[in-house]
């Protein structure tokens, strides 16, 4: 079994990244490729892949299901994807470098992933989760300014995903 990368197919950012991963693997033999799979909206199908994975967690954070049964999330999953792609494999070992047990480059990658995750609503994604307060504080005035100068129309937001309302 190959590692399975789960992504939110309702999110433009996640779709773009999944497309980049697929395009980067074109030269990799099919037997060695990552399985790039949308999460979809079927919790039972997701549980068949990993019984411990909650669909709402999968929407919020990238997950990479490893052949050994473990799961990598967030920046750790991104580092593992980098290790498997031919065009990023050369620098991926740097994420494992450790200084007294501290992995500085992995920490930077984790912070970068967290920042990207937080700003996805600014980039057009409303389905990856509820935007953080600081994102709303930036997004709303920016949107009003764009409407005022005629560069955008007032949007009607409908949340595709609201974990607090949907989780049992």
C-alpha positions as CSV (number, residue, x, y, z in Angstrom):
1,X,0.0,0.0,0.0
2,X,1.2,3.5,-0.9
3,X,0.8,6.5,1.4
4,X,-2.6,8.2,0.9
5,X,-2.8,12.0,0.9
6,X,-6.3,13.2,1.9
7,X,-7.3,16.6,0.8
8,X,-10.4,18.8,0.9
9,X,-11.8,18.8,-2.7
10,X,-14.1,21.7,-1.8
11,X,-11.1,24.0,-1.1
12,X,-9.4,25.8,-4.0
13,X,-6.1,25.9,-2.1
14,X,-6.2,22.2,-1.3
15,X,-7.2,21.3,-4.9
16,X,-4.3,23.3,-6.2
17,X,-1.8,21.6,-3.9
18,X,-3.2,18.2,-4.7
19,X,-2.9,19.0,-8.4
20,X,0.7,20.1,-7.9
21,X,1.5,16.8,-6.1
22,X,-0.1,14.8,-8.9
23,X,1.8,16.8,-11.6
24,X,5.1,16.4,-9.6
25,X,4.7,12.6,-9.6
26,X,4.3,12.2,-13.3
27,X,7.8,10.8,-13.6
28,X,7.4,8.4,-10.6
29,X,6.5,4.8,-11.4
30,X,2.8,4.3,-10.6
31,X,3.6,1.6,-8.0
32,X,5.6,4.2,-6.0
33,X,3.2,7.2,-6.2
34,X,1.2,8.7,-3.4
35,X,-2.5,8.0,-3.5
36,X,-4.0,11.5,-3.7
37,X,-7.6,11.2,-2.6
38,X,-10.3,13.8,-1.9
39,X,-12.0,13.4,1.5
40,X,-15.5,13.7,0.1
41,X,-18.5,13.7,2.4
42,X,-18.7,10.0,3.4
43,X,-17.5,9.5,7.0
44,X,-17.9,5.7,6.6
45,X,-15.5,5.6,3.6
46,X,-13.0,7.6,5.5
47,X,-13.3,5.3,8.5
48,X,-12.6,2.4,6.2
49,X,-9.2,4.0,5.4
50,X,-8.4,4.8,9.1
51,X,-10.9,3.9,11.8
52,X,-9.5,6.6,14.1
53,X,-9.8,9.5,11.7
54,X,-12.6,11.9,12.2
55,X,-13.9,13.5,9.0
56,X,-14.0,17.0,10.5
57,X,-10.3,16.7,11.5
58,X,-9.5,15.6,8.0
59,X,-11.2,18.7,6.6
60,X,-9.3,21.0,8.9
61,X,-5.8,19.6,8.5
62,X,-4.0,17.7,5.8
63,X,-3.6,14.0,6.6
64,X,-1.2,11.5,5.1
65,X,-2.1,7.8,5.9
66,X,1.2,5.8,5.9
67,X,1.5,2.2,4.8
68,X,2.4,1.1,8.4
69,X,-0.9,2.4,9.7
70,X,0.4,5.6,11.2
71,X,-1.0,9.0,10.2
72,X,1.0,12.2,9.7
73,X,-0.8,15.6,9.9
74,X,-0.1,19.2,9.1
75,X,3.6,20.1,8.6
76,X,4.7,16.5,9.3
77,X,2.5,15.3,6.4
78,X,3.9,18.0,4.1
79,X,7.5,17.0,4.9
80,X,6.6,13.4,4.1
81,X,5.1,14.4,0.8
82,X,8.2,16.4,0.0
83,X,10.3,13.3,0.7
84,X,8.3,11.3,-1.9
85,X,8.3,13.9,-4.7
86,X,11.2,13.9,-7.2
87,X,11.4,17.7,-7.4
88,X,11.5,18.2,-3.6
89,X,13.3,15.1,-2.4
90,X,16.7,16.8,-2.5
91,X,15.9,19.2,0.4
92,X,13.3,17.1,2.4
93,X,16.0,15.5,4.6
94,X,16.6,19.0,6.1
95,X,13.2,18.7,8.0
96,X,14.7,15.8,10.0
97,X,17.8,17.8,11.1
98,X,17.9,18.0,14.9
99,X,19.8,20.2,17.3
100,X,19.5,18.9,20.8
101,X,16.2,17.3,20.0
102,X,14.8,20.4,18.3
103,X,14.1,20.3,14.6
104,X,14.2,23.9,13.5
105,X,13.3,23.5,9.8
106,X,10.4,21.1,10.7
107,X,9.2,23.7,13.2
108,X,9.3,26.4,10.5
109,X,7.4,24.1,8.1
110,X,4.8,23.4,10.9
111,X,4.4,27.2,11.5
112,X,4.1,27.8,7.7
113,X,1.4,25.1,7.4
114,X,-0.5,26.6,10.3
115,X,-0.3,30.1,8.8
116,X,-1.5,28.8,5.4
117,X,-4.3,26.9,7.1
118,X,-5.4,30.1,8.9
119,X,-5.3,32.2,5.7
120,X,-7.1,29.8,3.4
121,X,-10.4,31.7,3.9
122,X,-8.6,34.8,2.6
123,X,-7.7,32.8,-0.5
124,X,-11.2,31.8,-1.1
125,X,-11.7,28.7,1.0
126,X,-14.6,28.6,3.3
127,X,-14.9,24.8,3.6
128,X,-11.7,24.0,5.6
129,X,-13.1,25.2,8.8
130,X,-14.2,28.3,10.6
131,X,-11.7,31.2,10.0
132,X,-9.8,32.3,13.1
133,X,-10.6,35.6,14.7
134,X,-7.5,37.3,13.3
135,X,-8.4,36.1,9.8
136,X,-11.9,37.6,10.1
137,X,-10.4,40.8,11.4
138,X,-8.3,41.1,8.2
139,X,-10.7,39.6,5.7
140,X,-13.8,41.8,6.5
141,X,-12.2,45.2,6.2
142,X,-10.2,44.0,3.1
143,X,-13.4,42.8,1.5
144,X,-15.2,46.1,2.3
145,X,-12.4,48.1,0.8
146,X,-12.4,46.0,-2.4
147,X,-16.2,46.5,-2.7
148,X,-15.8,50.2,-2.1
149,X,-13.2,50.7,-4.9
150,X,-15.2,48.5,-7.3
151,X,-12.8,45.6,-7.5
152,X,-15.1,43.1,-6.0
153,X,-18.8,42.4,-5.3
154,X,-20.1,41.9,-1.9
155,X,-19.9,38.1,-1.2
156,X,-22.6,36.0,0.3
157,X,-20.8,33.5,2.5
158,X,-22.3,30.1,3.2
159,X,-20.2,27.9,5.3
160,X,-19.7,24.4,3.8
161,X,-18.1,23.2,7.0
162,X,-18.9,24.2,10.6
163,X,-17.3,21.7,12.9
164,X,-18.8,23.1,16.1
165,X,-22.3,22.7,14.7
166,X,-21.8,19.3,13.1
167,X,-19.7,17.4,15.6
168,X,-21.7,15.2,17.9
